[in-house]
Amino acid sequence: MYRIGLLLSLVIAATATSAKDAPFQRPLQQVTSQSPDLSELQSHEEISSRPNVVFILTDDQDTHLNSLDYLPYVKQHLIDRGTYYTKHFCTIALCCPSRVSLWTGKAAHNTNVTDVSPPYGGYPKFIQQGLNSNYLPVWLQNAGYNTYYTGKLFNSHTIENYDKPFPAGFTGSDFLLDPYTYQYYNSAFQRNRDVPIRHQGSYSTDILAEKAYGFLDDAVSAQNPFFLTIAPVAPHSNVKFSGHDQPIQDQIVGFDTPLPAQRHAHLFPDVKIPRTDHFNPEKPSGVSWIRDLPRQNESNVAYNDHFYRQRLRALQAVDELVDGIFSRLEQYGILDNTYVFYSTDNGYHIGQHRLQPGKECGFEEDINIPLIVRGPSVPEGVTTDIVTSHTDLASTFLQIIGEKARPDSDGLAIPLTENGIEEAKSRRHEHVNVEYWGFALGEGKHSDGFYWNNTYKALRVVGGGYNFYYSVWCNGEHELYNLNDDPHQLKNLLASDRNSAYEDVPLSSETILRLPISKVVSRLDSLLFVLKSCKTDTCVRPWHALHPDGDVSSLADALASRFDRFYEVEQQRVAFSRCEQGYILDAEGPQFDESGLVYRHGVRWDHWV
């Protein structure tokens, strides 16, 4: 069900400063539906032939709960006119570390930003790790691009630390700041080197839209190729919290449903969460704390349906923003030379596996996320299932502007042309490394708060005839789901009441790919063993680390019987030394570069490098 009609532009009433506003409040400018004034601007041909990029990055948007079905402008401008990558994944299902991986092109175990707040994450950790001088905005500026950003950058980027130091690499910026980032009607923005400005009573996404349009005007006026990021917080929960500069366990956090703009508050009155097999199932599923979750009662389910509707409503202002951007790109005459990317930082679940609203899990709802691209030579109206991830995006953006990928990148540029996509079907890697440390949090009024045993390593493998999720938790539990037969991940083929390495777990008598499950698991575990600590090219070509002669490049190749002893008997197993709330190397268990074997007569890996 779509909302009625397609609004042609946003109309926001001007707001005057009120007595309740903060001392540094300033009123929003009057926003009208007038087209931008092009009289003083040169044509696109006179400016530059280098392509522009607009990146729209939402917060906590799902794929599997069908949020894209309720965004008509996204469909009109992006899905129908671009390419939708249906097997795109985040590699860590949490806002800040996912965004850091996106902007650096590195896995979270290499950035060591693994949380939303100190000591393991947030903007202070990003600065501490030296990443402020070594991420995409800086590289873009070094390549001659103007860079603009409005919206959420990272968590724990606050009204106190916004200038300690300022984020590097931006020609123009207007950031949302904590503790007001997730307050839809009480946001704080901080422009360039100015002090933060509160906007009490004004709707965050509408403020953001006007800032985005203003930066687009600035970008075109500068007559230089540009990269514009627009990062609304929708459809994230509305959050009020205190102690935002404290570790997460010491913060007082209040999560409730997202808040829509008033003009959208009446929409979708009868819509409910899709009633799939894994929605509030009769039997528990998963492992660790997830398996102990109670079934939700009627009032809980009704609230979660309301929560779902509020997410859809909150996304409507984002949808209108998308239309506003495309209208302006077309009016400026630069649409044909501009790439527009649409994605999110991580996915979201509501009720699946009995979970309260939230993320942080390895299930498809949390890690398989939207990526839609429109631009020069990008096929129109195409859907592809080649495997891509957020660690690929930095390299992709650099390739678009004619720059080489960074030598320390953990990702591989995503093909954007018809020929590139077709070639990737047979040559691109089939895996995604997934990792997580620390807490999980149920959001909304039925939440039980934090769950602290949520540290795991996992991978997704999607290849010819197979579709697996495999994980190892810090407490020793294992998961294996065959998503071809079990798309909702209800049947853990390694389920056991014991916390032990998988070779001691009574495996199902079933087979996968007409092979014993133990044979397939031994290969998946070895692949994860490489990926959990991989760097640079090894993250893209992990099979080459195991088989440096180059005779194995996929799970199918590795399943050859001549490798049985190597994988099933000789190779080290993935295990943690202990559970921790962040990435601490001596808690991570055996490392491949120290303890792993390669298929060269069983000689240790460190003897070959």
N, C-alpha and C positions, 0 to 999 in steps of 0.2 A: 504494500500500500504506500503510495507516495502522497506527499502533501499536495494540496490543491494548487495548481498554477506554478509558474516559474517566475519568481520576482526578477525584474530586470536590474535592480540595483538596491542597495541598502539605503534606508532613510532613517537617520538617527537624530532625534531631537537634541538641540544644544542643551548642555547642562551648565548651570551657573554654580559657582562655588557657594557651598552652604556652610552654615555655622558648624555642622558636625564634621566637615571635611578636615583632614589633617592640615597643619599650618602651611605645608608646601604644596597643597592642592592647587591645580589650575584647571579651568574649565576646558572641556572638549570643544574643538572647533565645530561649527555648523557643518553637517555632512549633507550633501544634496545628491540628487541623481544626475547632475550635469556631467557631461563627458569631459575628460581632461583637455586643457588648452594646448593645442599642438602648434600654435602659430609661431612660437619661438624655437621650435625643435627641428633639427635636420632629419632627413629621411634615414631609414635604416642603412641603405646602400652607402650613404655619405659617412656613416659612423664607423662601422667595422663589419668585416665578414666573419669574425670569430663568433661562435654561437654564445648566446646567453643561457643561463640556467635559472629556473625558479623551482625551489624545493619546498613543498608543503608537507610539513611533518606534524601529524596529530599526536595525541597522547593517549595511550591505552586503547587504541581502536582495534576491534576484532575483525577477523575474516569469517570465522566459523559461526558467529551469531547473526550473520547476514546484514551487518550494518551498511554495507555498500548498496544493498537493495533499496535503501531509503534515501539515497543521495542522487537526485536526478541530474544535477549539474555535473557531478563527478562522472556519471555515466555519459552524459552528453558530450562533455569536453575531453574526457580522458579515456574511459573504457571504450567508447565507440570510435574514438579517433587515435587511439594509441594501443599499446601492448600491456596486457595484464599478466604479471608473473605469479602464477598461482602457487608455486613452490618456493616462495621467498620466506626466509626465516630470520628472526633475531637470534643471536647466539647466547643471550642471557636475558631472561624475561623480567627485567626491572629497568625503570626509566633511565637513571643516570649512567650506570655502566653500559647499557645498550647504546646510549647516545655517544658516549666516549669511544666505544668501539666503532661506531658509524663514522665519526669525524676523524679518527686516527687510522682506520683500516686495520686495527689490531684486535685480537681476541682479548677478553677481559683478563685472562691469566698473564697477558703480556703488558697490559696497561696497569694492572693491579689497582684498578678502580672497580670495585665489586659491590658497592652499596650506594645508598642515596645520601649518606651523611658520614662524617668522620667517626671512627678513625679509618674506615675501610673504603670510603667513597665520598661522593659529593664534590662540589667545586673546590674546596680546600685540598682534597686528595688529588684532583686533576692538576692543580698548581704544584703540589708537592712532588708529583711524579715528573715534573718538567715538561708537561705536555702542552702548556700554553704557547710555547714557541715551536711546536712540532705537530701541528694538525692542519686540517684541510684549509680553513680560512687563510692561514699564513701562506700555505703553498699557492693558493689561488692568487693572492696579492703578489707574490714573487713572480707569478706567471703573467702579471699585467692586468689582472681582473680587479674591478671594483667589487667589494663584498658588502652585503647588507643583511641584517638579521633583526627580526622582531619576534618576540614571544619568549617561550621558555628555552633556555640554553641547557642548564644543568640544575639538579637539586642542590640544596644548601648554597645556592648563589643568592645572597641575602642583602637586605638593606644596610647591613653592617659591613659586609666584606666585598661589596661589588667593585671597590677600587683597590683591592689588596691582592693582586693587582687587577687592573681592568683586563677583561678578556682581549687577547691580541688578535689581530687579523681582520679588523672590520673597518670599512670606509664609513659606514653608518650603522648604528645599533640602537635598539630600544628593547631592553630585556625585561621580562617579568621577573620579579624578585620575591624570594621567600621572606617572611612567612605568609605572603599574600598571593603566591603564585596560583594556588588552586581555589581561590575565593572569587567566584564568577562575578560577584557584584561588589568586590572590595579589593581590586587588584592594585599592584604597585609596579610602575614601569620606570626604567632608568635609561635615559637617552644619552648616547655618546659619553661625554665626561660630566654630564649634569648630575645633580642630586636626584634621588628617586621622587616620583610624583604619585600620590595616591588618587584613586578614582572611585571613591565610595558612591555606590548607587548606580554606576554605569556598567554596562555589560562588557566583560573582558574581551570576548571575541569581536565585538563591534569596534571597540577601541583598537584592537590589533589590526582589523581590516583597514582602518583609515591610516594607520602607521605603515602598513604594507603598501597601500596605494601611494602614499607619500614617498616612500623609498623607491618605488618603481618610477615615479616622476623624477626623482633625483638621479636615478641610474640612467634614464634616457637623456636627461639634460646634460649629464657628464660626457656623453658621446664616447663611451668606453664599454667594452664588453663587461657584463656583470653577472654575479651570482647572488640571488636573493633567496633567503630562507625565511619562511613564514611558519611559525611554530605555535599554534593555539593549544590551549590545555584541554580542550574538549576531545573526547568525552570522559576525561578523568573525573573521579569523584570530587565533590566539593569538600575541601579539607580546611579545617581550622586546627592549628596546633601551637603549643607553646614549647619553649626549650628547643627551638629549631637548630641551635648551635651545639646541642648536646648529642651524644650517641643515641641511636634510634630507641634503645630500650629505656632511655631516661626521658623521652619526649612524651608529652600528653597530646594525643592525636584524636581528633574527631572527624570521622569519615561519614559522609552522607551522599545521597544521590547527586549526580551532576545537576546543574541548574540551567534551564534553557533561557533564551531571550523571551520576553513576555509574548512576543508575536507568535511564538512557536509552542507556547505552554499547553495549548489545547489539542495538539496533533496526536494522532495514533492512539486514541482512547482505548481501543480494543486489542491492541497488539500485545502478544505475549512472547516470552522466550521460546524458541523452537523446542518442541517436546520430542527430542531425540531419545534414543535408547539410554544414553548416559546422563540424561537430565534427572537428577534426584532419584537414582536407581534404587530398586528394592534391596539389592545386595551391595555391599561396599566394594570398592575397587581401589587400585593403586597400592602404595606401600607407605611405610612410616606413619606419620600423623594423619595422612589422607585416609588410610584404611580404617581409622578409628572414628571418622566423622559420623554423627548421627544423621538419619534421614530427616529432611526438612518437613515441618508441619505446614498446614494450609496457610496460616498467616505469614509464615516465612516465605513461602512460594509466592504469595500475593505481593508481598513487599518487593521481592526480587523481580517480579514482572513490572512493577512500578519503576524500579531501578533501571531496568532495561529500556522502558519507554523514555525515561529521562535522558538516557544516553543518546537515543535516537533524536530526541528533541534538541539536545545540546549540539549535535552535529549539524543541525540545519543552518546555523549561522556560518559554520565552516563551509558548507555547500554553497551558500550565497557568496562567501569570500572567493571561492574557486571561480564562480561565474564572473565576479568583479575583476579578478585578475585576467581572465581570458578576454573579457571585453576590452580592457585597457591595452593588453598586448596587441590585440587586433587593431585598435584605434591608433596605436603608435606605429603600426606597420612592421612590427618585429616578431609577430607570432611565428612566422615560417622559419625564423632563425633562432628560435628559443626552445630549449628542452624544458618540459615541465614534469617533475617527479612528484608523485603522491605516495606517502607511506606513513608509518607510525613507529614509535620506539619499541613497543611490545604489544602482544595481544591481550586477551581478557577472557575470563570465564565467569559465568553466573549460573550456579546450580548444577553444572556438570560435575559428575563424581561426588555429588552432595556438597560441593564447595560453595561457600559464600562468595559474593563478588570479589574479584581480585585477579592477581597474576602470580608470577614467581614460580610457577610449576613448569614441568617439561611437556605437558599435554599439548596437543595441536592448537587448542584454543589460545594458548599463551605464547607459542613460538612461531606459528605459521601466520604471517601478517600480510597486509596489502602492500603491493608495489605495482604501481601503474606509471607508465612512461609514455609521453607524447613528445614528438620532436622531429627534426629533419631525418628522413630515411627510416624512422621508426614505423614498423607496419601498423596499419590502422585496423582496429576491431579484432585484434589477434589475442588469443590466450595461449600461453606457453607454460609447460610444466618443467622446464629445465631448472635445476637446483641453484638457487642464489641465496646470499645472506647479506646482512648489514655490513660485514667486514669487507664485502666486495664494492661497496658504494664509493668509498674514497677513490679507489683505482678507476672506477667507472667515470666519475666526474673529471678526474685528471685526463683520462683518455678523450673525453668529449672536447676538452679545450686544447688538445694536441700536446699534452705533457706525458712524460713517462711515469709509470707507476713507481711509487717509492720502493727502494730496495728492501726496506724492512717491513713491507706490507704483508699481512697474513691473508689477504684476499686476492681475488682475480676479477678483472673488469667484466661486467655483465654485457653480453652481446645485445646490441640495440637494433641491428639491421636484420632483414629477412634472411640473408645468407648466413650471418653470424649465428642467428638463433637455430637455423637448420643444422649448421655444422656442430653446434654445441650439443645437439641431441645425441650425437655419437661420440663426441670427444671431451665434453666437459665432465668434471668430477661429479660424483653422485652423492656426496656426503655433506653434512653440516655438523660442526662441533657445537655442543650445547653445554653450558656449565652454570652453576649457581652456588652461592655460599650464603649461609646465615638463615635469615628469617623468612617466613611467609606470613601474610596478614590478610585476614578476612575483612572486607570493607562493608559498611552499612550497619544498621542498628542491630542486626542479628549476629554480628561478628563476635567470636570468642577471643579476639585479640591476636597476639603474635604466637606463631609456632616456630620454635627455634631449631628443630632438627630438620632443616630443609637444604642441606648441602649435598650436591650430587654432581656427577659427570655423566654426560649422555651424548648420544649422536643420533642423527637421522640419516638413513641410507635409502635413497629412492633410485632404483635402477631398473633395468630390463627384467620385468617379471617379479620384482620384489620391492617391498615398501616397509621398512623396519624402524622402530624406535627401541633403542637399547640404553639402559642407564645402570650406573653403580652408585649407590648412596654411601655416605660416610659411615653409616652404621652397618654396612655390609649387605644390605638388601639390594636385590637386582630386579630389573624390569625388562621384559621383552614383549613387544606388541607387533603382531603382523597386521599392518593396517590395510592390506588388501582384503583380508578376511574379517578384520576387527577394526573398522575405521574409527570407532569411538573409544578404543583403548580400554575395553572392559575386561579383557582376558589376558592377564599377565602370565605368559608361558613359563616364567621362572618363579611363580608364587611359592612361598615357603614361610613357615612360622619361625624359621631359624635365621639368624644373621650370620651367614657364612659365605665363603667364596663360592662362585657358581658351580664349580665342579662337585661340590658337596651337596648342592641343592637337588632334590629329586626332580628331574626334568620330566616334562610331559612325554607320554609315549607317542605323541603325535610327531609328524615330520613337517619340515618346511622345505620347499623346493625339492621334495622327494628325498630329502636327506635328514639324518638325525638332527634334532635341535641342537645337541651338544656340538656338532660339527660347525653349524652356522654360528653359534654363540662364540666359539673359540676364535673365529675370524673377527667377529664384531668387537670382542673384547680387545684383541690385539690392535685393531684399528683405533679404538678409543684410547688405548695405551699410548699410541703415537700422538693422537690429537690433543689429549688433555694437557700436554706441555709443549705443543708444537710452536715453531716460530717460522715466519716467512714462507718459503716455498714448501716446506714440509706440511704446512696447514692445507695447502692446495693439493699436494701430491703425497699424501701419507703412505700410500702403498709403495711408493718408490723408496721410502725410508726402510720399509720391511724387505723389499726386493730390489736392491739397487741395480741389478742386472736389467731391470725394466720389463720383465716378463709378466708382471702383475700390475694392473691399473684399476681393478674393480673388485667388488666382492665376488662376482661370478668367476673371475680369474683365480682368486685366492682359494676358492672351494675345490680346486683340483686335488685329487687324492694324494698326489706326491707331496703335498704340503701338510698332510694330516699330523705327522709326528711333530713337525715344527710348531704348529699352532696348538695342538691339543695336549702336548706333553712338555715341550721345551720352553715355550714363551712365558714370560712373566705376566701375572694377572694384575688387572687394575684393582687397587685397594687404597683406602685412606689409612694414615697412621692414627688419626683421631678426627673428630668433628670440630670445626672452627667456624667463626662467624665471618671470616674473610680469607683471602688468599695468603696463607703462610706456608712456605715451601716445605718445611719439615713435617707438616700435617698432611701433605698431598700424597704420601706413600711413594712407591717406587717410581722413578722417572725413566723414560725411554732412553734418553741420551746417556744414562749411567747403567741401567740394568736391562735394557732391551736387547733382543737378538735380531739379527738379520739372516736372511736365507742364503748364507754362504758357509755351509758346513757348521752352523751353530756357533760361529764366532761372535763375541760380544760387539755390539754396535760401536763402542768407544775405541775398539781396535781398528776400525775402518775409517775413522774421521779424525 
